[in-house]
Amino acid sequence: MPASRRRDVEHQAKIQAPAALAYQLIANVTTWSWIFPTTVHAERLAGDDAADRVGVWTTTDGTINHWVALRRLDPRALRVSYRQETARPPVADMGGTWIFEPRGDRECLVRLQHDYQALDDDRDTLAWIEEVLDRLSTDELAAFQAGAELASARPQRLLTFTESVVTGGSTGDVYGFLRDMRKWVELVPDLVHVEVRHDVEDVQVVRTETLTGHGRHASEVVRVCRPGAIAYRHLVVPPLATVHTGEWRVTSGSDGTVATARHTVVFDEEGIPTVLGAGADLEEARRFAQRELGAGSVAVLNAARAHLG
């Protein structure tokens, strides 16, 4: 049976952010993990700022998905179009376009267009695709609006920083230590439990428990293990944050193997006093997060250095 006819659908949102800023947040896929709640990791696999190939890993209801898209980027027209390399049944082909139309200096209209073909014209299947696409597009636009408006009006709520340690051992040895979190328990101070719940095709789901100055903290993290780097997203975050993502990256340096930890945190200003006490503000939360997360990362990297010699 031939594929059904091509269908087009569009969703829109007016957001309080400059169109050029909004465009950059979609063009630069490294922002997606803190903007979109289901995105664990996104990276440019090949290409440049005119056309590229990107890989995206997402998690929804315990299911981890990976897809690859080919994109064309037009910063002058403020458009990013894409097409999935391989669509998943019952969809035969899926593509889309993000369009950013200025509405003054601090506002824009975001148009999210999709075009798709189903494998056939089954009425129930078409209705299901339409419902899912409508729900996902609505959620995606809402998340993007929140992220773009944060980046425009309240960028202090976003914190990104790195910590690096020069270690012994080869890049492969250091990467192997960072990948196998079960090795951390006996070597990393205050880490009391690690449970690897999923480890298939370089995607892991790991549950940990850590002793902190604020008690015992349980967390669950999804990790995408790529050559030389491990990207992750915490599924459980303390009340002072809404997002915590990060990356371990291993490179060769002039003095030895360099292991770098990167953290990105989006703060929840209403939740800050819950953790830090009444009167605590955003600046205090930023200092606290960088101190605590930085110390934790350095502890892991020092454990790698001690373990590998």
Secondary structure in CASP SS format (residue, H / E / C, confidence):
PFRMAT SS
TARGET T0000
AUTHOR 0000-0000-0000
METHOD secondary structure of the structure
MODEL  1
M C 1.00
P C 1.00
A C 1.00
S C 1.00
R C 1.00
R C 1.00
R E 1.00
D E 1.00
V E 1.00
E E 1.00
H E 1.00
Q E 1.00
A E 1.00
K E 1.00
I E 1.00
Q C 1.00
A C 1.00
P C 1.00
A H 1.00
A H 1.00
L H 1.00
A H 1.00
Y H 1.00
Q H 1.00
L H 1.00
I H 1.00
A H 1.00
N C 1.00
V H 1.00
T H 1.00
T H 1.00
W H 1.00
S H 1.00
W H 1.00
I H 1.00
F C 1.00
P C 1.00
T C 1.00
T E 1.00
V E 1.00
H E 1.00
A E 1.00
E E 1.00
R E 1.00
L E 1.00
A E 1.00
G E 1.00
D C 1.00
D C 1.00
A C 1.00
A E 1.00
D E 1.00
R E 1.00
V E 1.00
G E 1.00
V E 1.00
W E 1.00
T E 1.00
T E 1.00
T E 1.00
D C 1.00
G C 1.00
T E 1.00
I E 1.00
N E 1.00
H E 1.00
W E 1.00
V E 1.00
A E 1.00
L E 1.00
R E 1.00
R E 1.00
L E 1.00
D E 1.00
P C 1.00
R C 1.00
A C 1.00
L C 1.00
R E 1.00
V E 1.00
S E 1.00
Y E 1.00
R E 1.00
Q E 1.00
E C 1.00
T C 1.00
A C 1.00
R C 1.00
P C 1.00
P C 1.00
V E 1.00
A E 1.00
D E 1.00
M E 1.00
G E 1.00
G E 1.00
T E 1.00
W E 1.00
I E 1.00
F E 1.00
E E 1.00
P E 1.00
R C 1.00
G C 1.00
D C 1.00
R C 1.00
E C 1.00
C E 1.00
L E 1.00
V E 1.00
R E 1.00
L E 1.00
Q E 1.00
H E 1.00
D E 1.00
Y E 1.00
Q E 1.00
A E 1.00
L C 1.00
D C 1.00
D C 1.00
D C 1.00
R H 1.00
D H 1.00
T H 1.00
L H 1.00
A H 1.00
W H 1.00
I H 1.00
E H 1.00
E H 1.00
V H 1.00
L H 1.00
D H 1.00
R H 1.00
L H 1.00
S H 1.00
T H 1.00
D H 1.00
E H 1.00
L H 1.00
A H 1.00
A H 1.00
F H 1.00
Q H 1.00
A H 1.00
G H 1.00
A H 1.00
E H 1.00
L H 1.00
A H 1.00
S H 1.00
A H 1.00
R C 1.00
P H 1.00
Q H 1.00
R H 1.00
L E 1.00
L E 1.00
T E 1.00
F E 1.00
T E 1.00
E E 1.00
S E 1.00
V E 1.00
V E 1.00
T E 1.00
G C 1.00
G C 1.00
S C 1.00
T H 1.00
G H 1.00
D H 1.00
V H 1.00
Y H 1.00
G H 1.00
F H 1.00
L H 1.00
R H 1.00
D C 1.00
M H 1.00
R H 1.00
K H 1.00
W H 1.00
V C 1.00
E C 1.00
L C 1.00
V C 1.00
P C 1.00
D C 1.00
L E 1.00
V E 1.00
H E 1.00
V E 1.00
E E 1.00
V E 1.00
R E 1.00
H E 1.00
D E 1.00
V E 1.00
E C 1.00
D C 1.00
V E 1.00
Q E 1.00
V E 1.00
V E 1.00
R E 1.00
T E 1.00
E E 1.00
T E 1.00
L E 1.00
T E 1.00
G C 1.00
H C 1.00
G E 1.00
R E 1.00
H E 1.00
A E 1.00
S E 1.00
E E 1.00
V E 1.00
V E 1.00
R E 1.00
V E 1.00
C E 1.00
R E 1.00
P C 1.00
G C 1.00
A E 1.00
I E 1.00
A E 1.00
Y E 1.00
R E 1.00
H E 1.00
L C 1.00
V C 1.00
V C 1.00
P C 1.00
P C 1.00
L C 1.00
A E 1.00
T E 1.00
V E 1.00
H E 1.00
T E 1.00
G E 1.00
E E 1.00
W E 1.00
R E 1.00
V E 1.00
T E 1.00
S E 1.00
G E 1.00
S C 1.00
D C 1.00
G E 1.00
T E 1.00
V E 1.00
A E 1.00
T E 1.00
A E 1.00
R E 1.00
H E 1.00
T E 1.00
V E 1.00
V E 1.00
F E 1.00
D C 1.00
E C 1.00
E C 1.00
G C 1.00
I H 1.00
P H 1.00
T H 1.00
V H 1.00
L H 1.00
G C 1.00
A C 1.00
G C 1.00
A C 1.00
D C 1.00
L H 1.00
E H 1.00
E H 1.00
A H 1.00
R H 1.00
R H 1.00
F H 1.00
A H 1.00
Q H 1.00
R H 1.00
E H 1.00
L H 1.00
G H 1.00
A H 1.00
G H 1.00
S H 1.00
V H 1.00
A H 1.00
V H 1.00
L H 1.00
N H 1.00
A H 1.00
A H 1.00
R H 1.00
A H 1.00
H H 1.00
L H 1.00
G C 1.00
END
